[in-house]
Amino acid sequence: MNIRLRCFSHIKYALGRDELTLELPDGSSAGDLIARVREMGGAALASIPVRAAVNQMYVDPVEVLHDGDEVALIPPVQGG
C-alpha cells in the first residue's frame, strides 16, 4: 500500500523533504511507519518523540493504515 507522508520540523529536516510517498506492507500500523521513518532519519530522529495523525486525526501507534492514507508525523511543539 502507498502512504502519503507529511513531515514537519525535525522530521522534515532529517529527511530533507516535507512530503513523500512510502510503500508499506498491507496491515502496517502507524507505529510501523514511525519506525520506518526513524530508520530513514538515522540518529537525527533517534530521541525525538513523534505523534502520528492519519487523515487529520491523531491516532495511537497501533492504528492500522490503509492504502491512500495521509499521515502527518508531528514532533513536539517548538518555541523561541
All heavy atoms as a GROMACS GRO file, in nm:
protein
  598
    1MET      N    1   0.085  -0.118   0.000
    1MET     CA    2   0.000   0.000   0.000
    1MET      C    3   0.088   0.123   0.000
    1MET      O    4   0.202   0.119   0.047
    1MET     CB    5  -0.093  -0.002   0.121
    1MET     CG    6  -0.026   0.024   0.254
    1MET     SD    7  -0.147   0.026   0.387
    1MET     CE    8  -0.038  -0.024   0.520
    2ASN      N    9   0.036   0.232  -0.053
    2ASN     CA   10   0.109   0.359  -0.058
    2ASN      C   11   0.049   0.457   0.042
    2ASN      O   12  -0.073   0.473   0.048
    2ASN     CB   13   0.104   0.418  -0.198
    2ASN     CG   14   0.186   0.337  -0.295
    2ASN    OD1   15   0.301   0.304  -0.266
    2ASN    ND2   16   0.129   0.303  -0.408
    3ILE      N   17   0.138   0.518   0.118
    3ILE     CA   18   0.100   0.615   0.220
    3ILE      C   19   0.163   0.749   0.184
    3ILE      O   20   0.282   0.757   0.154
    3ILE     CB   21   0.151   0.571   0.360
    3ILE    CG1   22   0.095   0.434   0.397
    3ILE    CG2   23   0.119   0.676   0.465
    3ILE    CD1   24  -0.054   0.427   0.410
    4ARG      N   25   0.082   0.853   0.188
    4ARG     CA   26   0.135   0.988   0.166
    4ARG      C   27   0.179   1.042   0.301
    4ARG      O   28   0.098   1.053   0.394
    4ARG     CB   29   0.027   1.078   0.106
    4ARG     CG   30   0.074   1.218   0.080
    4ARG     CD   31  -0.035   1.297   0.010
    4ARG     NE   32   0.001   1.436   0.009
    4ARG     CZ   33  -0.085   1.535   0.031
    4ARG    NH1   34  -0.212   1.509   0.053
    4ARG    NH2   35  -0.044   1.659   0.027
    5LEU      N   36   0.307   1.072   0.314
    5LEU     CA   37   0.365   1.116   0.441
    5LEU      C   38   0.394   1.264   0.436
    5LEU      O   39   0.460   1.312   0.343
    5LEU     CB   40   0.494   1.038   0.469
    5LEU     CG   41   0.571   1.078   0.593
    5LEU    CD1   42   0.489   1.050   0.720
    5LEU    CD2   43   0.704   1.006   0.598
    6ARG      N   44   0.345   1.336   0.536
    6ARG     CA   45   0.376   1.478   0.551
    6ARG      C   46   0.466   1.492   0.672
    6ARG      O   47   0.439   1.435   0.777
    6ARG     CB   48   0.248   1.559   0.567
    6ARG     CG   49   0.157   1.543   0.444
    6ARG     CD   50   0.042   1.636   0.445
    6ARG     NE   51   0.098   1.770   0.427
    6ARG     CZ   52   0.036   1.880   0.470
    6ARG    NH1   53  -0.080   1.872   0.529
    6ARG    NH2   54   0.090   1.999   0.452
    7CYS      N   55   0.574   1.566   0.657
    7CYS     CA   56   0.677   1.578   0.760
    7CYS      C   57   0.688   1.723   0.806
    7CYS      O   58   0.682   1.815   0.726
    7CYS     CB   59   0.812   1.534   0.705
    7CYS     SG   60   0.812   1.373   0.627
    8PHE      N   61   0.710   1.738   0.935
    8PHE     CA   62   0.724   1.871   0.993
    8PHE      C   63   0.850   1.876   1.080
    8PHE      O   64   0.896   1.775   1.129
    8PHE     CB   65   0.601   1.905   1.079
    8PHE     CG   66   0.474   1.907   0.999
    8PHE    CD1   67   0.395   1.793   0.990
    8PHE    CD2   68   0.436   2.021   0.931
    8PHE    CE1   69   0.278   1.794   0.915
    8PHE    CE2   70   0.319   2.023   0.856
    8PHE     CZ   71   0.240   1.910   0.849
    9SER      N   72   0.901   1.996   1.097
    9SER     CA   73   1.010   2.026   1.189
    9SER      C   74   1.127   1.928   1.178
    9SER      O   75   1.184   1.914   1.071
    9SER     CB   76   0.952   2.032   1.332
    9SER     OG   77   1.048   2.077   1.422
   10HIS      N   78   1.163   1.862   1.289
   10HIS     CA   79   1.281   1.774   1.292
   10HIS      C   80   1.273   1.666   1.183
   10HIS      O   81   1.376   1.630   1.124
   10HIS     CB   82   1.293   1.704   1.428
   10HIS     CG   83   1.312   1.798   1.542
   10HIS    ND1   84   1.426   1.870   1.560
   10HIS    CD2   85   1.231   1.830   1.644
   10HIS    CE1   86   1.414   1.945   1.668
   10HIS    NE2   87   1.296   1.922   1.722
   11ILE      N   88   1.157   1.614   1.160
   11ILE     CA   89   1.143   1.506   1.062
   11ILE      C   90   1.168   1.561   0.921
   11ILE      O   91   1.240   1.500   0.842
   11ILE     CB   92   1.004   1.442   1.073
   11ILE    CG1   93   0.989   1.382   1.213
   11ILE    CG2   94   0.983   1.337   0.966
   11ILE    CD1   95   0.849   1.349   1.252
   12LYS      N   96   1.114   1.676   0.894
   12LYS     CA   97   1.136   1.740   0.765
   12LYS      C   98   1.286   1.765   0.742
   12LYS      O   99   1.339   1.735   0.635
   12LYS     CB  100   1.059   1.872   0.761
   12LYS     CG  101   1.082   1.956   0.639
   12LYS     CD  102   1.002   2.084   0.651
   12LYS     CE  103   1.037   2.182   0.542
   12LYS     NZ  104   0.961   2.307   0.557
   13TYR      N  105   1.354   1.815   0.842
   13TYR     CA  106   1.497   1.845   0.827
   13TYR      C  107   1.578   1.716   0.814
   13TYR      O  108   1.673   1.711   0.736
   13TYR     CB  109   1.546   1.928   0.945
   13TYR     CG  110   1.471   2.058   0.960
   13TYR    CD1  111   1.419   2.096   1.082
   13TYR    CD2  112   1.450   2.142   0.849
   13TYR    CE1  113   1.347   2.214   1.095
   13TYR    CE2  114   1.377   2.260   0.862
   13TYR     CZ  115   1.327   2.295   0.985
   13TYR     OH  116   1.255   2.411   0.997
   14ALA      N  117   1.543   1.613   0.889
   14ALA     CA  118   1.619   1.487   0.884
   14ALA      C  119   1.603   1.417   0.749
   14ALA      O  120   1.698   1.359   0.697
   14ALA     CB  121   1.575   1.394   0.997
   15LEU      N  122   1.482   1.424   0.691
   15LEU     CA  123   1.457   1.356   0.564
   15LEU      C  124   1.484   1.447   0.444
   15LEU      O  125   1.492   1.398   0.331
   15LEU     CB  126   1.314   1.304   0.558
   15LEU     CG  127   1.274   1.203   0.666
   15LEU    CD1  128   1.131   1.157   0.646
   15LEU    CD2  129   1.370   1.084   0.669
   16GLY      N  130   1.494   1.578   0.468
   16GLY     CA  131   1.520   1.671   0.360
   16GLY      C  132   1.400   1.694   0.269
   16GLY      O  133   1.416   1.745   0.158
   17ARG      N  134   1.282   1.659   0.316
   17ARG     CA  135   1.160   1.676   0.236
   17ARG      C  136   1.043   1.701   0.331
   17ARG      O  137   1.042   1.653   0.443
   17ARG     CB  138   1.131   1.550   0.155
   17ARG     CG  139   1.245   1.512   0.064
   17ARG     CD  140   1.223   1.382  -0.003
   17ARG     NE  141   1.113   1.397  -0.098
   17ARG     CZ  142   1.074   1.302  -0.179
   17ARG    NH1  143   1.133   1.184  -0.175
   17ARG    NH2  144   0.975   1.319  -0.262
   18ASP      N  145   0.945   1.770   0.280
   18ASP     CA  146   0.827   1.790   0.364
   18ASP      C  147   0.713   1.697   0.327
   18ASP      O  148   0.611   1.692   0.399
   18ASP     CB  149   0.782   1.936   0.362
   18ASP     CG  150   0.746   1.987   0.224
   18ASP    OD1  151   0.758   1.909   0.128
   18ASP    OD2  152   0.708   2.104   0.214
   19GLU      N  153   0.728   1.622   0.219
   19GLU     CA  154   0.624   1.529   0.178
   19GLU      C  155   0.685   1.420   0.091
   19GLU      O  156   0.774   1.446   0.012
   19GLU     CB  157   0.516   1.605   0.100
   19GLU     CG  158   0.394   1.524   0.071
   19GLU     CD  159   0.284   1.608   0.010
   19GLU    OE1  160   0.253   1.717   0.062
   19GLU    OE2  161   0.229   1.565  -0.092
   20LEU      N  162   0.640   1.297   0.110
   20LEU     CA  163   0.684   1.187   0.026
   20LEU      C  164   0.582   1.075   0.031
   20LEU      O  165   0.494   1.073   0.117
   20LEU     CB  166   0.822   1.136   0.065
   20LEU     CG  167   0.840   1.079   0.204
   20LEU    CD1  168   0.948   0.971   0.199
   20LEU    CD2  169   0.885   1.186   0.299
   21THR      N  170   0.594   0.982  -0.061
   21THR     CA  171   0.507   0.865  -0.063
   21THR      C  172   0.591   0.744  -0.026
   21THR      O  173   0.699   0.725  -0.081
   21THR     CB  174   0.446   0.846  -0.203
   21THR    OG1  175   0.369   0.962  -0.235
   21THR    CG2  176   0.356   0.723  -0.206
   22LEU      N  177   0.541   0.665   0.070
   22LEU     CA  178   0.610   0.544   0.113
   22LEU      C  179   0.524   0.423   0.083
   22LEU      O  180   0.402   0.427   0.101
   22LEU     CB  181   0.638   0.547   0.264
   22LEU     CG  182   0.741   0.648   0.312
   22LEU    CD1  183   0.750   0.643   0.464
   22LEU    CD2  184   0.877   0.619   0.252
   23GLU      N  185   0.589   0.315   0.042
   23GLU     CA  186   0.519   0.189   0.022
   23GLU      C  187   0.542   0.102   0.144
   23GLU      O  188   0.657   0.081   0.185
   23GLU     CB  189   0.570   0.119  -0.104
   23GLU     CG  190   0.491  -0.005  -0.136
   23GLU     CD  191   0.531  -0.066  -0.270
   23GLU    OE1  192   0.587   0.006  -0.354
   23GLU    OE2  193   0.506  -0.187  -0.287
   24LEU      N  194   0.434   0.055   0.204
   24LEU     CA  195   0.440  -0.030   0.324
   24LEU      C  196   0.362  -0.158   0.298
   24LEU      O  197   0.268  -0.158   0.218
   24LEU     CB  198   0.379   0.042   0.444
   24LEU     CG  199   0.447   0.169   0.493
   24LEU    CD1  200   0.363   0.234   0.603
   24LEU    CD2  201   0.587   0.139   0.545
   25PRO      N  202   0.396  -0.266   0.368
   25PRO     CA  203   0.318  -0.389   0.354
   25PRO      C  204   0.175  -0.369   0.405
   25PRO      O  205   0.152  -0.291   0.499
   25PRO     CB  206   0.392  -0.489   0.443
   25PRO     CG  207   0.528  -0.432   0.465
   25PRO     CD  208   0.513  -0.283   0.455
   26ASP      N  209   0.079  -0.439   0.346
   26ASP     CA  210  -0.058  -0.435   0.395
   26ASP      C  211  -0.060  -0.473   0.543
   26ASP      O  212   0.014  -0.561   0.586
   26ASP     CB  213  -0.147  -0.531   0.316
   26ASP     CG  214  -0.173  -0.482   0.175
   26ASP    OD1  215  -0.154  -0.361   0.149
   26ASP    OD2  216  -0.214  -0.564   0.091
   27GLY      N  217  -0.144  -0.406   0.620
   27GLY     CA  218  -0.155  -0.435   0.762
   27GLY      C  219  -0.058  -0.356   0.848
   27GLY      O  220  -0.058  -0.371   0.970
   28SER      N  221   0.023  -0.272   0.786
   28SER     CA  222   0.119  -0.191   0.864
   28SER      C  223   0.043  -0.090   0.950
   28SER      O  224  -0.064  -0.042   0.914
   28SER     CB  225   0.215  -0.117   0.771
   28SER     OG  226   0.298  -0.208   0.703
   29SER      N  227   0.104  -0.057   1.062
   29SER     CA  228   0.043   0.038   1.155
   29SER      C  229   0.116   0.173   1.152
   29SER      O  230   0.223   0.186   1.090
   29SER     CB  231   0.050  -0.019   1.297
   29SER     OG  232   0.186  -0.023   1.340
   30ALA      N  233   0.057   0.269   1.222
   30ALA     CA  234   0.123   0.399   1.234
   30ALA      C  235   0.258   0.383   1.302
   30ALA      O  236   0.355   0.449   1.267
   30ALA     CB  237   0.034   0.495   1.312
   31GLY      N  238   0.266   0.291   1.399
   31GLY     CA  239   0.394   0.264   1.466
   31GLY      C  240   0.498   0.207   1.370
   31GLY      O  241   0.616   0.240   1.379
   32ASP      N  242   0.453   0.121   1.278
   32ASP     CA  243   0.545   0.068   1.176
   32ASP      C  244   0.599   0.181   1.089
   32ASP      O  245   0.717   0.184   1.054
   32ASP     CB  246   0.474  -0.036   1.088
   32ASP     CG  247   0.431  -0.160   1.164
   32ASP    OD1  248   0.499  -0.197   1.262
   32ASP    OD2  249   0.328  -0.218   1.124
   33LEU      N  250   0.511   0.273   1.053
   33LEU     CA  251   0.553   0.386   0.971
   33LEU      C  252   0.653   0.473   1.047
   33LEU      O  253   0.755   0.515   0.991
   33LEU     CB  254   0.432   0.469   0.929
   33LEU     CG  255   0.464   0.598   0.852
   33LEU    CD1  256   0.534   0.566   0.720
   33LEU    CD2  257   0.339   0.678   0.829
   34ILE      N  258   0.625   0.499   1.173
   34ILE     CA  259   0.718   0.579   1.254
   34ILE      C  260   0.854   0.511   1.262
   34ILE      O  261   0.958   0.575   1.247
   34ILE     CB  262   0.659   0.605   1.394
   34ILE    CG1  263   0.538   0.699   1.383
   34ILE    CG2  264   0.766   0.664   1.487
   34ILE    CD1  265   0.457   0.713   1.511
   35ALA      N  266   0.855   0.379   1.281
   35ALA     CA  267   0.982   0.305   1.287
   35ALA      C  268   1.058   0.317   1.155
   35ALA      O  269   1.180   0.336   1.155
   35ALA     CB  270   0.956   0.158   1.320
   36ARG      N  271   0.985   0.309   1.044
   36ARG     CA  272   1.049   0.321   0.913
   36ARG      C  273   1.110   0.459   0.895
   36ARG      O  274   1.222   0.475   0.846
   36ARG     CB  275   0.946   0.292   0.804
   36ARG     CG  276   0.991   0.314   0.664
   36ARG     CD  277   1.026   0.184   0.595
   36ARG     NE  278   1.053   0.208   0.456
   36ARG     CZ  279   0.969   0.182   0.355
   36ARG    NH1  280   0.854   0.126   0.380
   36ARG    NH2  281   1.002   0.208   0.233
   37VAL      N  282   1.037   0.561   0.936
   37VAL     CA  283   1.087   0.698   0.922
   37VAL      C  284   1.208   0.719   1.013
   37VAL      O  285   1.305   0.785   0.975
   37VAL     CB  286   0.975   0.800   0.951
   37VAL    CG1  287   1.029   0.941   0.966
   37VAL    CG2  288   0.870   0.794   0.840
   38ARG      N  289   1.206   0.660   1.132
   38ARG     CA  290   1.323   0.672   1.221
   38ARG      C  291   1.446   0.607   1.156
   38ARG      O  292   1.556   0.660   1.167
   38ARG     CB  293   1.295   0.607   1.356
   38ARG     CG  294   1.203   0.687   1.443
   38ARG     CD  295   1.197   0.628   1.584
   38ARG     NE  296   1.096   0.691   1.664
   38ARG     CZ  297   1.105   0.812   1.719
   38ARG    NH1  298   1.214   0.883   1.701
   38ARG    NH2  299   1.007   0.861   1.792
   39GLU      N  300   1.426   0.494   1.088
   39GLU     CA  301   1.538   0.430   1.017
   39GLU      C  302   1.591   0.524   0.908
   39GLU      O  303   1.712   0.538   0.891
   39GLU     CB  304   1.493   0.299   0.952
   39GLU     CG  305   1.468   0.187   1.049
   39GLU     CD  306   1.414   0.063   0.981
   39GLU    OE1  307   1.414   0.056   0.856
   39GLU    OE2  308   1.367  -0.025   1.053
   40MET      N  309   1.500   0.587   0.836
   40MET     CA  310   1.541   0.676   0.727
   40MET      C  311   1.614   0.799   0.781
   40MET      O  312   1.705   0.849   0.716
   40MET     CB  313   1.416   0.720   0.648
   40MET     CG  314   1.347   0.608   0.574
   40MET     SD  315   1.184   0.655   0.509
   40MET     CE  316   1.228   0.784   0.394
   41GLY      N  317   1.571   0.849   0.898
   41GLY     CA  318   1.630   0.970   0.954
   41GLY      C  319   1.755   0.947   1.035
   41GLY      O  320   1.826   1.041   1.070
   42GLY      N  321   1.781   0.822   1.071
   42GLY     CA  322   1.901   0.788   1.146
   42GLY      C  323   1.907   0.855   1.283
   42GLY      O  324   1.804   0.876   1.347
   43ALA      N  325   2.026   0.892   1.324
   43ALA     CA  326   2.048   0.947   1.458
   43ALA      C  327   1.971   1.077   1.480
   43ALA      O  328   1.938   1.109   1.595
   43ALA     CB  329   2.197   0.969   1.480
   44ALA      N  330   1.943   1.150   1.375
   44ALA     CA  331   1.874   1.278   1.391
   44ALA      C  332   1.735   1.262   1.452
   44ALA      O  333   1.683   1.355   1.512
   44ALA     CB  334   1.863   1.349   1.255
   45LEU      N  335   1.675   1.144   1.437
   45LEU     CA  336   1.540   1.122   1.490
   45LEU      C  337   1.534   1.023   1.605
   45LEU      O  338   1.427   0.993   1.656
   45LEU     CB  339   1.448   1.073   1.377
   45LEU     CG  340   1.429   1.169   1.261
   45LEU    CD1  341   1.340   1.106   1.154
   45LEU    CD2  342   1.372   1.301   1.309
   46ALA      N  343   1.649   0.973   1.647
   46ALA     CA  344   1.652   0.865   1.746
   46ALA      C  345   1.582   0.902   1.877
   46ALA      O  346   1.515   0.818   1.936
   46ALA     CB  347   1.796   0.824   1.773
   47SER      N  348   1.595   1.024   1.922
   47SER     CA  349   1.538   1.060   2.052
   47SER      C  350   1.424   1.159   2.043
   47SER      O  351   1.382   1.216   2.143
   47SER     CB  352   1.649   1.117   2.142
   47SER     OG  353   1.701   1.235   2.084
   48ILE      N  354   1.370   1.180   1.924
   48ILE     CA  355   1.261   1.276   1.905
   48ILE      C  356   1.126   1.206   1.920
   48ILE      O  357   1.095   1.114   1.843
   48ILE     CB  358   1.269   1.341   1.765
   48ILE    CG1  359   1.404   1.406   1.742
   48ILE    CG2  360   1.156   1.440   1.744
   48ILE    CD1  361   1.434   1.522   1.832
   49PRO      N  362   1.045   1.246   2.018
   49PRO     CA  363   0.910   1.188   2.025
   49PRO      C  364   0.825   1.237   1.908
   49PRO      O  365   0.840   1.350   1.862
   49PRO     CB  366   0.855   1.240   2.159
   49PRO     CG  367   0.940   1.355   2.196
   49PRO     CD  368   1.071   1.343   2.123
   50VAL      N  369   0.738   1.149   1.860
   50VAL     CA  370   0.658   1.180   1.741
   50VAL      C  371   0.515   1.132   1.763
   50VAL      O  372   0.494   1.024   1.816
   50VAL     CB  373   0.717   1.110   1.617
   50VAL    CG1  374   0.626   1.128   1.497
   50VAL    CG2  375   0.856   1.162   1.587
   51ARG      N  376   0.420   1.213   1.720
   51ARG     CA  377   0.279   1.171   1.716
   51ARG      C  378   0.239   1.158   1.571
   51ARG      O  379   0.285   1.232   1.486
   51ARG     CB  380   0.187   1.275   1.781
   51ARG     CG  381   0.206   1.292   1.928
   51ARG     CD  382   0.108   1.222   2.020
   51ARG     NE  383  -0.013   1.163   1.971
   51ARG     CZ  384  -0.134   1.197   2.011
   51ARG    NH1  385  -0.151   1.294   2.096
   51ARG    NH2  386  -0.239   1.131   1.966
   52ALA      N  387   0.149   1.064   1.546
   52ALA     CA  388   0.100   1.045   1.410
   52ALA      C  389  -0.045   1.090   1.402
   52ALA      O  390  -0.126   1.065   1.492
   52ALA     CB  391   0.111   0.898   1.370
   53ALA      N  392  -0.076   1.155   1.292
   53ALA     CA  393  -0.215   1.189   1.259
   53ALA      C  394  -0.246   1.126   1.123
   53ALA      O  395  -0.171   1.145   1.028
   53ALA     CB  396  -0.235   1.340   1.254
   54VAL      N  397  -0.351   1.047   1.120
   54VAL     CA  398  -0.392   0.982   0.995
   54VAL      C  399  -0.518   1.051   0.945
   54VAL      O  400  -0.618   1.061   1.018
   54VAL     CB  401  -0.418   0.831   1.017
   54VAL    CG1  402  -0.469   0.766   0.889
   54VAL    CG2  403  -0.292   0.762   1.068
   55ASN      N  404  -0.508   1.103   0.824
   55ASN     CA  405  -0.620   1.176   0.764
   55ASN      C  406  -0.672   1.283   0.860
   55ASN      O  407  -0.792   1.296   0.883
   55ASN     CB  408  -0.730   1.079   0.720
   55ASN     CG  409  -0.676   0.978   0.620
   55ASN    OD1  410  -0.596   1.011   0.535
   55ASN    ND2  411  -0.721   0.854   0.632
   56GLN      N  412  -0.576   1.355   0.921
   56GLN     CA  413  -0.600   1.471   1.008
   56GLN      C  414  -0.659   1.436   1.144
   56GLN      O  415  -0.718   1.522   1.209
   56GLN     CB  416  -0.685   1.576   0.936
   56GLN     CG  417  -0.620   1.621   0.807
   56GLN     CD  418  -0.697   1.730   0.736
   56GLN    OE1  419  -0.798   1.779   0.784
   56GLN    NE2  420  -0.649   1.768   0.620
   57MET      N  421  -0.645   1.310   1.188
   57MET     CA  422  -0.690   1.270   1.321
   57MET      C  423  -0.573   1.203   1.394
   57MET      O  424  -0.513   1.110   1.339
   57MET     CB  425  -0.806   1.169   1.313
   57MET     CG  426  -0.928   1.220   1.241
   57MET     SD  427  -1.039   1.315   1.345
   57MET     CE  428  -1.091   1.193   1.462
   58TYR      N  429  -0.542   1.250   1.516
   58TYR     CA  430  -0.436   1.185   1.593
   58TYR      C  431  -0.476   1.041   1.620
   58TYR      O  432  -0.594   1.013   1.649
   58TYR     CB  433  -0.413   1.257   1.727
   58TYR     CG  434  -0.333   1.384   1.713
   58TYR    CD1  435  -0.392   1.507   1.733
   58TYR    CD2  436  -0.198   1.380   1.680
   58TYR    CE1  437  -0.319   1.624   1.722
   58TYR    CE2  438  -0.124   1.496   1.667
   58TYR     CZ  439  -0.186   1.618   1.688
   58TYR     OH  440  -0.113   1.733   1.676
   59VAL      N  441  -0.378   0.950   1.610
   59VAL     CA  442  -0.404   0.808   1.632
   59VAL      C  443  -0.296   0.750   1.721
   59VAL      O  444  -0.187   0.806   1.736
   59VAL     CB  445  -0.407   0.728   1.498
   59VAL    CG1  446  -0.520   0.778   1.409
   59VAL    CG2  447  -0.273   0.734   1.428
   60ASP      N  448  -0.326   0.634   1.780
   60ASP     CA  449  -0.227   0.558   1.855
   60ASP      C  450  -0.138   0.482   1.757
   60ASP      O  451  -0.179   0.453   1.643
   60ASP     CB  452  -0.296   0.457   1.947
   60ASP     CG  453  -0.370   0.525   2.061
   60ASP    OD1  454  -0.322   0.630   2.109
   60ASP    OD2  455  -0.476   0.473   2.100
   61PRO      N  456  -0.017   0.444   1.801
   61PRO     CA  457   0.074   0.372   1.712
   61PRO      C  458   0.018   0.240   1.659
   61PRO      O  459   0.064   0.191   1.556
   61PRO     CB  460   0.197   0.347   1.800
   61PRO     CG  461   0.193   0.455   1.902
   61PRO     CD  462   0.046   0.480   1.927
   62VAL      N  463  -0.080   0.181   1.725
   62VAL     CA  464  -0.136   0.053   1.680
   62VAL      C  465  -0.238   0.069   1.567
   62VAL      O  466  -0.282  -0.031   1.509
   62VAL     CB  467  -0.200  -0.024   1.797
   62VAL    CG1  468  -0.096  -0.059   1.901
   62VAL    CG2  469  -0.314   0.054   1.858
   63GLU      N  470  -0.272   0.191   1.534
   63GLU     CA  471  -0.371   0.217   1.427
   63GLU      C  472  -0.323   0.158   1.295
   63GLU      O  473  -0.212   0.188   1.249
   63GLU     CB  474  -0.393   0.367   1.411
   63GLU     CG  475  -0.492   0.405   1.304
   63GLU     CD  476  -0.636   0.390   1.350
   63GLU    OE1  477  -0.661   0.374   1.470
   63GLU    OE2  478  -0.724   0.394   1.263
   64VAL      N  479  -0.405   0.073   1.235
   64VAL     CA  480  -0.369   0.012   1.106
   64VAL      C  481  -0.393   0.113   0.994
   64VAL      O  482  -0.496   0.180   0.990
   64VAL     CB  483  -0.452  -0.116   1.083
   64VAL    CG1  484  -0.426  -0.173   0.944
   64VAL    CG2  485  -0.419  -0.220   1.190
   65LEU      N  486  -0.296   0.123   0.905
   65LEU     CA  487  -0.304   0.216   0.792
   65LEU      C  488  -0.368   0.148   0.672
   65LEU      O  489  -0.368   0.026   0.662
   65LEU     CB  490  -0.163   0.266   0.757
   65LEU     CG  491  -0.088   0.336   0.869
   65LEU    CD1  492   0.054   0.369   0.825
   65LEU    CD2  493  -0.161   0.460   0.916
   66HIS      N  494  -0.419   0.230   0.582
   66HIS     CA  495  -0.483   0.181   0.461
   66HIS      C  496  -0.426   0.254   0.340
   66HIS      O  497  -0.383   0.370   0.351
   66HIS     CB  498  -0.635   0.203   0.469
   66HIS     CG  499  -0.696   0.139   0.589
   66HIS    ND1  500  -0.724   0.004   0.595
   66HIS    CD2  501  -0.731   0.189   0.709
   66HIS    CE1  502  -0.775  -0.025   0.714
   66HIS    NE2  503  -0.780   0.085   0.785
   67ASP      N  504  -0.429   0.185   0.227
   67ASP     CA  505  -0.378   0.243   0.104
   67ASP      C  506  -0.440   0.381   0.080
   67ASP      O  507  -0.561   0.397   0.091
   67ASP     CB  508  -0.410   0.150  -0.014
   67ASP     CG  509  -0.344   0.195  -0.141
   67ASP    OD1  510  -0.222   0.222  -0.139
   67ASP    OD2  511  -0.414   0.205  -0.243
   68GLY      N  512  -0.354   0.478   0.052
   68GLY     CA  513  -0.401   0.613   0.023
   68GLY      C  514  -0.412   0.704   0.144
   68GLY      O  515  -0.443   0.823   0.128
   69ASP      N  516  -0.388   0.650   0.265
   69ASP     CA  517  -0.395   0.736   0.384
   69ASP      C  518  -0.290   0.846   0.375
   69ASP      O  519  -0.181   0.826   0.321
   69ASP     CB  520  -0.369   0.656   0.512
   69ASP     CG  521  -0.492   0.581   0.561
   69ASP    OD1  522  -0.603   0.609   0.513
   69ASP    OD2  523  -0.475   0.494   0.650
   70GLU      N  524  -0.324   0.960   0.433
   70GLU     CA  525  -0.228   1.068   0.451
   70GLU      C  526  -0.188   1.067   0.598
   70GLU      O  527  -0.274   1.074   0.686
   70GLU     CB  528  -0.288   1.204   0.416
   70GLU     CG  529  -0.191   1.318   0.442
   70GLU     CD  530  -0.256   1.453   0.426
   70GLU    OE1  531  -0.321   1.499   0.521
   70GLU    OE2  532  -0.242   1.512   0.318
   71VAL      N  533  -0.059   1.055   0.625
   71VAL     CA  534  -0.009   1.052   0.762
   71VAL      C  535   0.082   1.171   0.784
   71VAL      O  536   0.176   1.194   0.707
   71VAL     CB  537   0.068   0.922   0.792
   71VAL    CG1  538   0.119   0.922   0.936
   71VAL    CG2  539  -0.022   0.800   0.768
   72ALA      N  540   0.054   1.246   0.888
   72ALA     CA  541   0.140   1.356   0.929
   72ALA      C  542   0.214   1.311   1.054
   72ALA      O  543   0.152   1.263   1.148
   72ALA     CB  544   0.059   1.481   0.958
   73LEU      N  545   0.345   1.323   1.053
   73LEU     CA  546   0.425   1.293   1.172
   73LEU      C  547   0.464   1.426   1.234
   73LEU      O  548   0.528   1.509   1.171
   73LEU     CB  549   0.548   1.211   1.136
   73LEU     CG  550   0.517   1.072   1.082
   73LEU    CD1  551   0.646   0.996   1.058
   73LEU    CD2  552   0.428   0.994   1.177
   74ILE      N  553   0.424   1.440   1.360
   74ILE     CA  554   0.435   1.570   1.425
   74ILE      C  555   0.522   1.557   1.549
   74ILE      O  556   0.484   1.490   1.645
   74ILE     CB  557   0.295   1.622   1.461
   74ILE    CG1  558   0.211   1.626   1.333
   74ILE    CG2  559   0.304   1.757   1.528
   74ILE    CD1  560   0.064   1.640   1.356
   75PRO      N  561   0.638   1.623   1.550
   75PRO     CA  562   0.724   1.624   1.668
   75PRO      C  563   0.672   1.726   1.769
   75PRO      O  564   0.575   1.799   1.740
   75PRO     CB  565   0.861   1.664   1.613
   75PRO     CG  566   0.831   1.740   1.490
   75PRO     CD  567   0.700   1.688   1.436
   76PRO      N  568   0.734   1.735   1.885
   76PRO     CA  569   0.688   1.831   1.985
   76PRO      C  570   0.688   1.974   1.932
   76PRO      O  571   0.765   2.007   1.842
   76PRO     CB  572   0.790   1.818   2.098
   76PRO     CG  573   0.872   1.700   2.067
   76PRO     CD  574   0.852   1.663   1.925
   77VAL      N  575   0.604   2.054   1.990
   77VAL     CA  576   0.596   2.194   1.950
   77VAL      C  577   0.724   2.265   1.993
   77VAL      O  578   0.777   2.241   2.100
   77VAL     CB  579   0.474   2.262   2.017
   77VAL    CG1  580   0.472   2.411   1.988
   77VAL    CG2  581   0.347   2.194   1.971
   78GLN      N  582   0.772   2.352   1.905
   78GLN     CA  583   0.892   2.427   1.934
   78GLN      C  584   0.854   2.573   1.958
   78GLN      O  585   0.758   2.622   1.902
   78GLN     CB  586   0.990   2.420   1.818
   78GLN     CG  587   1.039   2.280   1.792
   78GLN     CD  588   1.125   2.276   1.667
   78GLN    OE1  589   1.098   2.343   1.570
   78GLN    NE2  590   1.230   2.197   1.673
   79GLY      N  591   0.931   2.638   2.037
   79GLY     CA  592   0.910   2.780   2.060
   79GLY      C  593   1.040   2.854   2.054
   79GLY      O  594   1.145   2.796   2.035
   80GLY      N  595   1.034   2.979   2.073
   80GLY     CA  596   1.158   3.053   2.075
   80GLY      C  597   1.145   3.189   2.015
   80GLY      O  598   1.052   3.234   1.965
   0.00000   0.00000   0.00000
